[in-house]
Every structure is written in structure tokens, then in C-alpha cells.
Amino acid sequence: MKVIPFKIPKSTEDFIRYQVDNQAYFYDKLHQHPEIQLSYVLEGHGKLIGSDYIGLYQPGDLFLLGHHVPHVFRSHQEYYAERTELRSHAVALFFDQEVFTKGLYSIKELQEVRRFFEHLTGCYQVQEAVRPAIVERLLALPRTSNLERVLAVLHIVQLLMRPGALHSLHVTDHMRALTEREGKRMERVVSFLMEQSHRPITLGEVASVANMSREAFCRFFKERTCKTYVHYLNELRITNVCRLLLHTEHTVAGAAYACGFANLSHFNRVFFNIVGKTPREYRDSSG
């Protein structure tokens, strides 16, 4: 299977595609597609990597991903157990800009929608003020048809366009889309880091996964993620630490060591720089 680009199965005449994922774990390869994606998580926990963002997802989260944004909803490791009863359940709505361009975008009153879609270049979390109304309409879409469905989707878009409806999770607004070759290389690297971040990883080791020299890999990685390899790895590890602090009885030191940090004082500095709180403050505020 080609990891990037990813083809959303739909007819060439549909301006939206409704998809239900309900299995042990979500599709776990870094990928991108030209469609804008609205995803609502009903069951499951894991990490979302979208654009330059790394964070946790949980039931009730609603995310909007811009066109050509590399992303993956990576279920936590326990969801991969052979006989697990855990489920990963989400519904997604894909908006096809090309169909909009041919049809609805020609309507003067919808030019604002065109501009809104064109400026969706990253990863966003839908805020509480509009989330319940959007989720209600999103879950009801399979029971609609034809004109009723079009109106329901346009209402969802109208809610997304409200001031304050979206919180940007990404830092960089204009990350370029990856070529297929770059995407395959990045997918190998990201998968390797997610699976091995609990242990020491040398620059030479991760560069070899990308089949590059250390110098070439550092340039390649920063150009595609707008982050250094070390910063990206630290963010990945801190995300794993946050999960342990929220959902287990690990001590702060135990969580740090379990997620790949070898020095506690260094870990505390990195955690504060990324999260803006100390580990204890984070655990207390999220409890």
C-alpha cells in the first residue's frame, strides 16, 4: 500500500465522504490526502500526529485536519494486543475541495466557505462552544439523503467557521505537502520513533532508518517538520509521559524513565518547556 498520498474511496461526484472506523486500532501509517477531514472519536485512546502537532486523543475529541496535512491517529500499544477487547471507534467526514470548486464554489454566497477551506493548512481541535451541535449533526448524517445531507453538511461548515470554534494545534501555518517518496521516508521514521522512543536512540540509528547520513537526515527532518529531531523526540516522549501521569499510578520519575528520559532534572526542564507546567502541576490540574 502506498502510504502517501492516501486515496479516500469515493465517487468523483460526491463533495463529502462519510466514514466509520470501528476496530481494535486505527489506521496507523502517516498519510495525507487532498480532502479536509473532520474526525470525531467515540472510543479509543492514542496519539495524534498532525502537521507539526503531537498530542493525545480520547473519546469526545473532535479534530479538523486541513488539506494535504500529514497525520496519523496512532492507538496506544495495548490496542494491538492479539485478544484485546479494546475498541477504536471514530466517524470522519471528508470534504472534497475539487468538487466544491466545480459546483458550490461558483455560488457567490459560498465564497466565504471557499476562503475558509483554503486557509485550513494545519491541525485544529473543535471547541466546546460548537462541538455538541456539530457532533449531533455528524452522527445523524447516515440517516439523511440528497438535499437534506447537503444542508446538514453546510450547517456543520457554518458552525466550524464561527469565531473561536477552532483551536490551532499546529505551530507552523504553511508546512508543505510531502511527495510520495518523502512521505514513505517520514512514515518509517515516525513509526520507528513511536515504537522505540522509550529507549535511548542515537542520531545515527534514526538516520539509518531513513537511509540517510546524519547530516542529511537532520536537514530533511527539520525541513519537513519545522522541528529538530531532538525536539520532536522530546515532544513524543512528553506526550507519552502525560498519558502515564493521567491514566496510571506511575510516579513522576517512573513515568519519565519509562518514556525514555535518563536524567530527571533534564526531563523536568523539557516537560515545563513543552507543557508549560511541572509534571505534578499537570497531574493535579488534569485529575
SULPE-V175563 format. One record per residue. N is the residue number from 0. RES is the residue in one letter. OMEGA is omega in degrees with one decimal (* if undefined). Layout:
N|RES|OMEGA  N|RES|OMEGA
This chain:
0|M|175.1  1|K|-176.1  2|V|179.8  3|I|0.3  4|P|179.8  5|F|-176.5  6|K|175.4  7|I|-177.3  8|P|178.8  9|K|176.1  10|S|-177.7  11|T|-176.5  12|E|-179.6  13|D|178.9  14|F|172.7  15|I|174.5  16|R|178.8  17|Y|-175.0  18|Q|176.0  19|V|174.0  20|D|-179.2  21|N|-179.2  22|Q|-177.0  23|A|-179.4  24|Y|-178.5  25|F|173.2  26|Y|-165.1  27|D|176.5  28|K|174.8  29|L|-175.8  30|H|177.5  31|Q|178.1  32|H|-177.2  33|P|-179.8  34|E|170.8  35|I|-171.8  36|Q|173.7  37|L|-173.9  38|S|177.5  39|Y|-178.0  40|V|176.5  41|L|177.9  42|E|174.6  43|G|177.1  44|H|178.0  45|G|179.8  46|K|171.5  47|L|169.3  48|I|-179.2  49|G|-173.6  50|S|178.3  51|D|-178.1  52|Y|171.3  53|I|-179.9  54|G|-178.5  55|L|169.1  56|Y|-179.7  57|Q|179.4  58|P|-178.7  59|G|179.5  60|D|177.8  61|L|-175.0  62|F|174.0  63|L|-178.7  64|L|-178.5  65|G|-178.5  66|H|178.2  67|H|177.4  68|V|176.0  69|P|-177.1  70|H|172.9  71|V|169.3  72|F|-173.5  73|R|179.3  74|S|177.6  75|H|-170.3  76|Q|-177.2  77|E|178.2  78|Y|-179.3  79|Y|179.8  80|A|-171.1  81|E|-176.2  82|R|-179.1  83|T|172.7  84|E|177.7  85|L|-179.1  86|R|171.1  87|S|-171.9  88|H|179.2  89|A|170.7  90|V|-177.4  91|A|175.5  92|L|-179.6  93|F|179.4  94|F|179.7  95|D|-178.8  96|Q|-178.2  97|E|178.5  98|V|175.9  99|F|-178.0  100|T|-177.8  101|K|-173.3  102|G|-170.7  103|L|-177.8  104|Y|179.0  105|S|179.0  106|I|-174.6  107|K|-176.1  108|E|-178.1  109|L|178.4  110|Q|177.2  111|E|176.6  112|V|178.5  113|R|-179.6  114|R|178.1  115|F|-179.9  116|F|-177.5  117|E|-177.8  118|H|176.0  119|L|-173.4  120|T|-175.5  121|G|-175.8  122|C|-174.4  123|Y|171.7  124|Q|-179.3  125|V|-172.6  126|Q|-172.3  127|E|-176.5  128|A|-177.8  129|V|-173.3  130|R|-178.8  131|P|-179.1  132|A|179.4  133|I|-179.3  134|V|179.0  135|E|-179.5  136|R|179.7  137|L|-179.0  138|L|-179.0  139|A|-174.6  140|L|-179.7  141|P|-179.4  142|R|179.1  143|T|178.3  144|S|172.0  145|N|-174.5  146|L|180.0  147|E|179.6  148|R|178.7  149|V|-179.2  150|L|179.4  151|A|179.5  152|V|178.3  153|L|176.4  154|H|175.9  155|I|179.4  156|V|179.2  157|Q|177.9  158|L|178.7  159|L|-177.2  160|M|-179.1  161|R|176.9  162|P|178.6  163|G|-178.3  164|A|-175.0  165|L|172.8  166|H|-179.0  167|S|176.8  168|L|-179.0  169|H|178.7  170|V|-176.4  171|T|-176.0  172|D|-170.5  173|H|172.0  174|M|-177.0  175|R|175.4  176|A|-179.4  177|L|169.9  178|T|-179.8  179|E|-180.0  180|R|178.1  181|E|-178.9  182|G|178.6  183|K|179.0  184|R|179.3  185|M|-180.0  186|E|177.3  187|R|-178.1  188|V|-177.2  189|V|178.3  190|S|178.9  191|F|-178.1  192|L|179.3  193|M|-178.4  194|E|-171.5  195|Q|-173.8  196|S|-179.7  197|H|-177.1  198|R|176.5  199|P|178.5  200|I|179.1  201|T|177.1  202|L|178.9  203|G|-179.2  204|E|-178.7  205|V|176.6  206|A|179.4  207|S|176.2  208|V|177.9  209|A|-178.1  210|N|-178.7  211|M|171.0  212|S|-179.4  213|R|-179.1  214|E|-179.8  215|A|-180.0  216|F|180.0  217|C|178.0  218|R|-179.4  219|F|-174.6  220|F|-178.2  221|K|178.4  222|E|-176.5  223|R|-178.0  224|T|-175.5  225|C|177.4  226|K|172.5  227|T|177.6  228|Y|-177.9  229|V|179.9  230|H|179.6  231|Y|179.9  232|L|177.8  233|N|178.4  234|E|178.9  235|L|179.4  236|R|179.3  237|I|175.4  238|T|177.5  239|N|177.0  240|V|179.6  241|C|179.1  242|R|179.5  243|L|179.6  244|L|-177.8  245|L|-166.7  246|H|179.0  247|T|178.2  248|E|177.4  249|H|167.5  250|T|177.6  251|V|179.8  252|A|-179.8  253|G|178.6  254|A|-179.7  255|A|-178.5  256|Y|-178.9  257|A|-175.8  258|C|170.9  259|G|178.0  260|F|-177.1  261|A|-176.2  262|N|-172.3  263|L|180.0  264|S|175.9  265|H|178.3  266|F|-178.6  267|N|178.2  268|R|-179.8  269|V|-179.1  270|F|-178.4  271|F|-179.6  272|N|-177.0  273|I|-173.5  274|V|-177.5  275|G|177.9  276|K|170.4  277|T|178.1  278|P|179.7  279|R|176.9  280|E|179.3  281|Y|-179.7  282|R|-178.1  283|D|-177.1  284|S|-177.1  285|S|-175.6  286|G|*
